[in-house]
Amino acid sequence: MGNTLTRRVVQSEISGVDIFMPSLPRVIYYLTNAMRRLNWKEERLGKYKLRRLRQVLKYAYTNVPFYHDKFKKAGIDPSEIRTLDDIAKVPITTKDELRQQPQSRLISQEYLDRNLRVVTTSGSTGKPFRICMTGAEDDWRKAIYMRANICCGQRLRDKWLVIVGPHHFTSATGLQRTLGIYTRTCVSVFEDVATQISIAKNMRPDILDGYSSSILLLSKEMEKTGQTEHIRPRIVFGNAEIIVESSRKYIEHVFQAPYYDQYGCAEFNRTAWQCPEKSGYHMDEDSVVAQFVDEQEKEVSAGERGEIIYTSLFNFAMPFIRYGVGDLGIPSDEKCSCGRTLPLMKTVEGRRDSLIVLPGGQKLSPRAFTVATSMYEHYHDIEQFRIVQKESNLLEILLKLRENAGNEKTIGKGLEAHLNRMLNLEKQSMRLDVKLVKDIPLGKGGKLMAVISELK
């Protein structure tokens, strides 16, 4: 299935730069080219996408056992994909389908003997998943991510504070710290809001970034305690969770700064974003091919709701081809008045989890629970989980374990202790009731909601 020379050639064709180039120069290279693509005409962008798509499909068929078998079973040869519309011939891949595969079948045979970077999903659906990538692929993700922030006004040496899960903390390179360029200061979502405010007051960030619900909780506490004048970011970015328009306006009111929503998932990083015009979400279609399909897996028209299906144009170590991310979105055929030609998504209709309110009145984002659970030492034994607030002081934790998991009672009690420790639940007089179950039903919206509040 290929050799080292083939691997370098294929990677070089996609990235246009040596994969062994140091990380920061490589990110800058990717970013520079990504900025140029913002204003490409539709025809040029289409040719670019098709070329990369054909390379990804051919590579996956040749080097990734899972996709080789999937294409064979469907009677598809990658050479038959001659237009972007032909991608519809490839069957959709689901998250559950990938989770059931051993990782050796998902990773390119050329990368099995290499140290890959690993990103773990926070388990917003209650099911963990690991994404593997090369350093070059990770740098591509960073460049595409930074492009949106720059388009919204982030500057080279802005002080950048991010409230995020510890598994998303990133370390700047020595050169990056020395130059002070695009260096993030990360604060854990597990820190209490008072501590987050204290850190922000001392830092006085130009850019405030993080999980949308965490930013909302921070703004509410600041206004409640009369500290709004101490933190005045120039820009606020929100991500990871859907919040209503009234909450966005509230955040802008408290911080006296524009709030820009961003959408993405761990498998692809950020894939759609609001620019200052807020005419919709610019989709990073030079990085992923986006489709929106109905229940019959047929593409919907502009303005219609459909499940978001992504095909990565940069992942080779672990490709994602026609991958259902589990969220709903509405594509748009409108053009943004900003002049950027990337296609638009009208809106994202993701999972709408409720905030968990502790007995003392403290509010915790559902993300805090999903991230905390993903950091549990026996997380790999958990196939699925759901946390339900049954009463003001009672959380029911449903656990579905994998077939070859360890001692069930030990895992259950261990998770209870882990959550109490991470989130200080005992100090808030919150009781946890862990139940081991054979199956966890779909939520009211037909999705595997990981965190639900039954309180009014």
C-alpha positions as CSV (number, residue, x, y, z in Angstrom):
1,M,0.0,0.0,0.0
2,G,2.6,2.5,-0.9
3,N,5.8,3.7,0.6
4,T,7.4,6.7,2.3
5,L,8.2,8.4,-0.9
6,T,4.6,8.1,-2.1
7,R,3.4,9.5,1.2
8,R,5.6,12.6,0.9
9,V,4.6,13.2,-2.7
10,V,0.9,12.9,-2.0
11,Q,1.1,15.2,1.1
12,S,3.2,17.7,-0.9
13,E,0.6,17.8,-3.7
14,I,-2.1,18.7,-1.2
15,S,-0.2,21.1,1.0
16,G,2.2,22.6,-1.5
17,V,4.9,22.7,1.2
18,D,7.3,20.2,2.7
19,I,5.7,18.3,5.5
20,F,8.9,18.5,7.5
21,M,8.9,22.3,7.6
22,P,8.9,23.7,11.1
23,S,5.3,24.2,12.4
24,L,5.0,28.0,12.6
25,P,6.4,28.8,9.1
26,R,4.2,26.1,7.8
27,V,1.1,27.6,9.4
28,I,2.0,31.0,8.0
29,Y,2.4,29.4,4.5
30,Y,-1.0,27.8,4.8
31,L,-2.6,30.9,6.1
32,T,-1.2,33.1,3.4
33,N,-2.6,30.9,0.7
34,A,-5.9,30.5,2.5
35,M,-6.4,34.3,2.6
36,R,-5.9,34.4,-1.1
37,R,-8.6,31.9,-1.7
38,L,-11.2,34.0,0.1
39,N,-12.0,35.9,-3.1
40,W,-11.7,33.3,-5.7
41,K,-14.4,33.1,-8.3
42,E,-16.8,30.1,-8.0
43,E,-15.3,28.3,-11.0
44,R,-11.8,28.5,-9.7
45,L,-12.8,27.3,-6.2
46,G,-14.7,24.5,-7.8
47,K,-11.7,23.3,-9.8
48,Y,-9.5,23.5,-6.7
49,K,-12.0,21.5,-4.6
50,L,-12.4,18.8,-7.3
51,R,-8.7,18.3,-7.7
52,R,-8.2,17.9,-3.9
53,L,-11.3,15.7,-3.6
54,R,-10.1,13.3,-6.3
55,Q,-6.7,13.1,-4.6
56,V,-8.2,12.3,-1.2
57,L,-10.6,9.7,-2.6
58,K,-7.8,7.9,-4.5
59,Y,-5.5,8.0,-1.5
60,A,-8.1,6.7,0.9
61,Y,-9.1,3.9,-1.5
62,T,-5.5,2.8,-1.8
63,N,-4.3,3.2,1.8
64,V,-7.2,3.1,4.2
65,P,-8.7,-0.4,4.7
66,F,-12.1,1.0,5.9
67,Y,-12.7,3.2,2.8
68,H,-11.2,0.6,0.5
69,D,-13.8,-1.9,1.6
70,K,-16.6,0.6,1.7
71,F,-15.9,1.7,-1.9
72,K,-15.6,-1.9,-3.1
73,K,-18.9,-2.8,-1.4
74,A,-20.7,0.1,-3.0
75,G,-19.1,-0.7,-6.4
76,I,-17.3,2.6,-6.7
77,D,-13.9,3.4,-8.1
78,P,-12.5,6.8,-7.2
79,S,-11.7,7.4,-10.9
80,E,-15.4,7.6,-11.5
81,I,-15.6,10.8,-9.4
82,R,-15.2,13.3,-12.2
83,T,-17.3,16.2,-10.9
84,L,-18.1,17.6,-7.4
85,D,-21.7,16.3,-7.8
86,D,-20.3,12.7,-8.3
87,I,-19.4,12.7,-4.6
88,A,-23.1,11.7,-3.9
89,K,-22.2,8.3,-5.3
90,V,-20.1,7.6,-2.2
91,P,-22.2,6.2,0.7
92,I,-22.4,8.4,3.8
93,T,-20.2,7.5,6.8
94,T,-21.7,7.8,10.3
95,K,-19.9,8.4,13.6
96,D,-21.2,5.1,14.9
97,E,-19.8,3.3,11.9
98,L,-16.3,4.6,12.5
99,R,-16.5,4.0,16.3
100,Q,-17.2,0.3,15.6
101,Q,-14.0,0.0,13.6
102,P,-10.5,-0.7,15.1
103,Q,-8.3,2.4,14.6
104,S,-5.9,0.4,12.4
105,R,-8.7,0.2,9.7
106,L,-9.3,4.0,9.9
107,I,-5.7,5.2,9.6
108,S,-3.7,5.1,6.4
109,Q,-1.4,2.1,6.3
110,E,1.4,4.5,5.5
111,Y,1.0,6.2,8.9
112,L,0.5,3.3,11.3
113,D,4.1,3.4,12.3
114,R,4.3,7.2,12.9
115,N,3.5,9.3,15.9
116,L,0.4,11.1,15.0
117,R,-1.3,14.0,16.8
118,V,-4.5,13.0,18.6
119,V,-7.7,15.0,19.2
120,T,-10.4,13.5,21.4
121,T,-14.0,14.6,21.0
122,S,-15.5,16.0,24.2
123,G,-18.5,13.6,23.8
124,S,-21.3,16.0,23.0
125,T,-23.3,12.9,21.9
126,G,-22.2,10.9,24.9
127,K,-19.9,8.7,22.7
128,P,-16.1,9.3,22.7
129,F,-14.0,9.3,19.5
130,R,-10.3,9.8,18.7
131,I,-9.1,11.7,15.6
132,C,-5.5,11.2,14.4
133,M,-3.6,13.5,12.1
134,T,-0.1,14.5,11.0
135,G,1.6,17.7,12.2
136,A,1.1,19.2,8.7
137,E,-2.6,18.4,8.8
138,D,-2.9,19.9,12.3
139,D,-1.1,23.1,11.1
140,W,-3.6,23.3,8.2
141,R,-6.4,23.2,10.7
142,K,-4.8,26.0,12.7
143,A,-4.3,28.2,9.6
144,I,-8.0,27.8,8.4
145,Y,-9.1,28.6,12.0
146,M,-7.0,31.7,12.2
147,R,-8.3,33.0,8.8
148,A,-11.8,33.6,10.2
149,N,-10.5,35.4,13.3
150,I,-8.3,37.7,11.1
151,C,-11.3,38.4,8.8
152,C,-13.2,39.6,11.9
153,G,-10.4,41.9,13.0
154,Q,-8.0,39.9,15.2
155,R,-4.5,41.4,15.1
156,L,-1.1,39.8,15.2
157,R,-0.3,40.7,18.8
158,D,-3.7,40.9,20.3
159,K,-4.1,39.5,23.9
160,W,-6.2,36.5,23.3
161,L,-8.1,34.8,26.2
162,V,-9.9,31.5,25.5
163,I,-12.3,29.7,27.9
164,V,-12.1,26.1,26.8
165,G,-11.8,22.5,27.9
166,P,-8.3,21.5,29.0
167,H,-8.0,19.0,26.2
168,H,-8.1,21.9,23.8
169,F,-5.3,23.8,25.5
170,T,-2.4,24.4,23.0
171,S,1.1,25.4,23.6
172,A,2.7,28.1,21.5
173,T,6.1,27.5,20.0
174,G,9.2,29.2,21.4
175,L,9.3,31.4,18.3
176,Q,5.6,32.2,18.6
177,R,6.0,33.3,22.3
178,T,9.1,35.3,21.5
179,L,7.3,37.2,18.7
180,G,4.1,37.3,20.7
181,I,2.0,36.5,17.6
182,Y,-1.4,34.8,17.9
183,T,-0.6,33.3,21.3
184,R,-3.6,32.0,23.2
185,T,-4.0,32.1,27.0
186,C,-6.3,29.3,27.9
187,V,-8.6,29.2,31.0
188,S,-10.4,25.9,31.9
189,V,-14.2,25.8,31.8
190,F,-13.9,24.0,35.1
191,E,-12.6,27.1,36.9
192,D,-15.4,28.9,38.7
193,V,-16.7,32.0,37.0
194,A,-15.2,34.3,39.7
195,T,-11.7,32.9,38.9
196,Q,-12.3,33.3,35.2
197,I,-13.3,36.9,35.8
198,S,-10.2,37.5,37.9
199,I,-7.9,36.2,35.2
200,A,-9.7,38.2,32.5
201,K,-9.4,41.4,34.7
202,N,-5.7,40.9,35.1
203,M,-5.1,40.2,31.4
204,R,-7.5,42.7,29.9
205,P,-7.8,40.7,26.6
206,D,-8.4,42.2,23.2
207,I,-10.0,38.9,22.1
208,L,-12.4,36.9,24.3
209,D,-13.0,33.5,22.9
210,G,-14.5,30.2,24.0
211,Y,-17.5,28.0,24.5
212,S,-20.6,30.1,23.9
213,S,-22.4,29.1,27.1
214,S,-19.2,29.8,29.1
215,I,-19.0,33.3,27.6
216,L,-22.7,33.8,28.4
217,L,-22.2,32.7,32.1
218,L,-19.2,35.0,32.4
219,S,-21.1,38.0,31.1
220,K,-24.0,37.4,33.4
221,E,-21.8,37.1,36.5
222,M,-19.9,40.3,35.5
223,E,-23.1,42.3,35.2
224,K,-24.5,40.8,38.4
225,T,-21.4,41.8,40.3
226,G,-20.9,45.1,38.6
227,Q,-17.6,44.4,37.0
228,T,-18.4,45.0,33.3
229,E,-16.1,48.0,33.1
230,H,-13.1,45.9,33.9
231,I,-13.1,43.7,30.9
232,R,-13.5,45.4,27.5
233,P,-12.5,43.0,24.7
234,R,-12.5,44.4,21.1
235,I,-14.0,41.1,19.8
236,V,-15.8,38.1,21.2
237,F,-15.9,34.7,19.5
238,G,-18.3,32.0,20.6
239,N,-18.2,28.4,19.5
240,A,-19.0,24.7,20.4
241,E,-22.6,25.4,21.3
242,I,-25.7,27.0,19.9
243,I,-27.1,30.0,21.8
244,V,-30.1,32.0,20.9
245,E,-29.9,35.5,19.4
246,S,-31.0,37.2,22.6
247,S,-28.1,35.7,24.4
248,R,-25.7,36.9,21.7
249,K,-27.1,40.4,22.0
250,Y,-26.7,40.2,25.8
251,I,-23.1,39.3,25.5
252,E,-22.5,42.2,23.1
253,H,-24.3,44.5,25.5
254,V,-22.2,43.5,28.5
255,F,-18.8,43.6,26.7
256,Q,-19.6,46.4,24.4
257,A,-18.0,44.4,21.6
258,P,-19.2,42.5,18.5
259,Y,-19.9,38.8,19.0
260,Y,-19.1,36.4,16.1
261,D,-20.4,32.8,16.2
262,Q,-18.3,30.0,14.8
263,Y,-19.2,26.4,14.0
264,G,-17.1,23.3,13.8
265,C,-16.4,19.9,15.3
266,A,-13.3,18.1,16.5
267,E,-13.0,16.0,13.3
268,F,-12.5,19.1,11.1
269,N,-11.9,21.9,13.6
270,R,-13.7,25.2,12.7
271,T,-15.6,24.9,9.4
272,A,-18.0,27.9,9.2
273,W,-18.0,31.4,10.7
274,Q,-19.7,34.7,10.8
275,C,-17.9,37.7,9.4
276,P,-18.6,41.3,10.5
277,E,-21.6,41.5,8.1
278,K,-23.3,38.5,9.8
279,S,-25.1,37.6,6.6
280,G,-24.7,33.9,7.5
281,Y,-21.8,31.6,8.0
282,H,-18.9,31.5,5.5
283,M,-18.2,27.8,4.9
284,D,-14.5,26.9,4.6
285,E,-15.1,25.0,1.4
286,D,-11.5,25.1,0.4
287,S,-10.9,22.8,3.4
288,V,-14.1,20.7,3.4
289,V,-16.8,19.9,0.9
290,A,-20.1,20.6,2.7
291,Q,-23.4,18.9,1.8
292,F,-26.8,19.2,3.4
293,V,-29.0,16.1,3.0
294,D,-32.6,15.0,3.9
295,E,-33.7,11.7,5.5
296,Q,-33.4,10.0,2.1
297,E,-29.8,11.3,1.8
298,K,-30.7,13.6,-1.0
299,E,-29.2,17.1,-1.1
300,V,-31.7,19.8,0.0
301,S,-32.1,23.1,-1.8
302,A,-31.0,26.5,-0.5
303,G,-33.1,27.5,2.4
304,E,-34.1,24.0,3.4
305,R,-32.9,22.1,6.5
306,G,-30.6,19.2,6.1
307,E,-28.0,17.1,8.0
308,I,-24.5,18.5,7.5
309,I,-22.2,16.1,5.7
310,Y,-18.5,16.9,5.4
311,T,-15.7,15.5,3.3
312,S,-12.2,16.7,4.4
313,L,-9.9,17.9,1.7
314,F,-6.8,17.9,4.0
315,N,-6.9,14.7,6.0
316,F,-4.8,11.8,4.7
317,A,-3.6,10.1,7.9
318,M,-7.3,9.5,8.9
319,P,-9.6,10.6,6.1
320,F,-13.3,11.7,6.6
321,I,-15.3,11.2,3.5
322,R,-19.0,12.0,3.4
323,Y,-19.1,12.1,7.1
324,G,-22.3,12.9,9.0
325,V,-21.4,15.3,11.8
326,G,-24.9,14.9,13.5
327,D,-26.0,18.5,13.2
328,L,-28.6,20.3,11.1
329,G,-27.9,23.3,9.0
330,I,-29.6,25.4,6.3
331,P,-27.5,26.2,3.2
332,S,-27.8,29.6,1.5
333,D,-27.4,30.7,-2.1
334,E,-27.0,34.3,-1.1
335,K,-23.7,36.3,-1.5
336,C,-22.2,38.1,1.5
337,S,-21.8,41.9,1.1
338,C,-18.3,41.6,2.5
339,G,-17.1,40.4,-0.9
340,R,-15.7,37.1,0.2
341,T,-16.8,34.4,-2.1
342,L,-16.8,31.3,0.2
343,P,-20.3,29.8,0.1
344,L,-22.7,30.7,2.9
345,M,-24.7,28.6,5.4
346,K,-27.8,30.5,6.6
347,T,-27.8,29.0,10.1
348,V,-26.7,26.0,12.2
349,E,-29.2,24.1,14.1
350,G,-27.1,22.0,16.4
351,R,-27.8,20.2,19.7
352,R,-29.6,22.5,22.1
353,D,-28.6,21.3,25.6
354,S,-29.8,23.0,28.7
355,L,-27.7,24.6,31.4
356,I,-27.4,22.6,34.6
357,V,-28.3,24.7,37.7
358,L,-26.7,23.6,40.9
359,P,-28.5,23.9,44.2
360,G,-26.5,27.0,45.2
361,G,-27.6,28.8,42.0
362,Q,-24.4,28.3,40.0
363,K,-25.0,27.4,36.4
364,L,-22.8,24.9,34.5
365,S,-22.7,24.5,30.8
366,P,-23.5,21.1,29.4
367,R,-20.1,21.3,27.8
368,A,-18.5,21.2,31.2
369,F,-20.0,17.8,31.9
370,T,-19.2,16.3,28.5
371,V,-15.6,17.6,28.7
372,A,-15.2,16.4,32.3
373,T,-16.5,12.9,31.4
374,S,-14.1,12.7,28.4
375,M,-11.2,13.3,30.8
376,Y,-12.1,10.3,33.0
377,E,-9.4,7.6,33.1
378,H,-11.9,4.9,32.1
379,Y,-13.5,6.9,29.4
380,H,-12.5,4.3,26.8
381,D,-14.7,1.8,28.6
382,I,-17.8,4.0,28.1
383,E,-19.7,3.5,24.9
384,Q,-22.3,6.1,25.7
385,F,-23.5,8.3,28.5
386,R,-26.3,10.7,29.4
387,I,-26.5,13.1,32.3
388,V,-30.1,14.2,33.3
389,Q,-30.9,16.8,35.9
390,K,-34.0,15.1,37.5
391,E,-34.2,17.5,40.5
392,S,-32.5,20.7,41.6
393,N,-30.1,18.6,43.7
394,L,-30.1,15.3,41.7
395,L,-28.2,14.3,38.5
396,E,-28.9,10.9,37.0
397,I,-26.0,9.5,35.1
398,L,-26.8,6.8,32.6
399,L,-23.9,4.7,31.5
400,K,-23.7,2.2,28.7
401,L,-20.4,0.4,28.8
402,R,-18.5,-1.4,26.1
403,E,-18.7,-5.2,26.0
404,N,-15.1,-5.7,27.2
405,A,-15.2,-3.0,29.9
406,G,-13.7,-3.5,33.3
407,N,-15.6,-3.9,36.6
408,E,-18.9,-2.1,36.1
409,K,-19.4,-0.9,39.7
410,T,-15.8,0.4,39.8
411,I,-16.2,2.4,36.6
412,G,-19.5,3.8,37.8
413,K,-18.3,4.8,41.2
414,G,-15.1,6.1,39.7
415,L,-17.0,8.4,37.3
416,E,-19.1,9.7,40.2
417,A,-16.0,10.6,42.2
418,H,-14.3,12.1,39.1
419,L,-17.2,14.4,38.3
420,N,-17.5,15.4,41.9
421,R,-13.8,16.3,42.0
422,M,-13.7,18.1,38.6
423,L,-16.9,20.1,39.1
424,N,-17.1,20.4,42.9
425,L,-20.6,19.0,42.9
426,E,-20.5,17.7,46.5
427,K,-19.8,21.3,47.8
428,Q,-22.9,22.3,46.0
429,S,-25.0,19.5,47.7
430,M,-25.6,17.9,44.3
431,R,-26.3,14.2,44.4
432,L,-25.3,11.8,41.7
433,D,-27.1,8.6,40.8
434,V,-25.1,6.4,38.4
435,K,-27.2,3.8,36.6
436,L,-25.7,1.2,34.3
437,V,-28.0,0.5,31.4
438,K,-28.1,-1.6,28.3
439,D,-29.3,1.1,26.0
440,I,-29.8,4.9,26.1
441,P,-32.9,6.1,24.1
442,L,-32.8,9.1,21.7
443,G,-33.7,12.5,23.0
444,K,-36.9,14.3,22.2
445,G,-35.3,15.8,19.1
446,G,-34.3,12.4,17.8
447,K,-30.6,12.8,18.8
448,L,-28.4,11.3,21.4
449,M,-28.4,14.2,23.8
450,A,-25.6,13.8,26.4
451,V,-26.8,16.4,28.9
452,I,-30.5,17.1,29.6
453,S,-32.3,19.2,32.2
454,E,-35.8,18.2,33.1
455,L,-36.2,21.3,35.3
456,K,-38.4,24.1,34.1
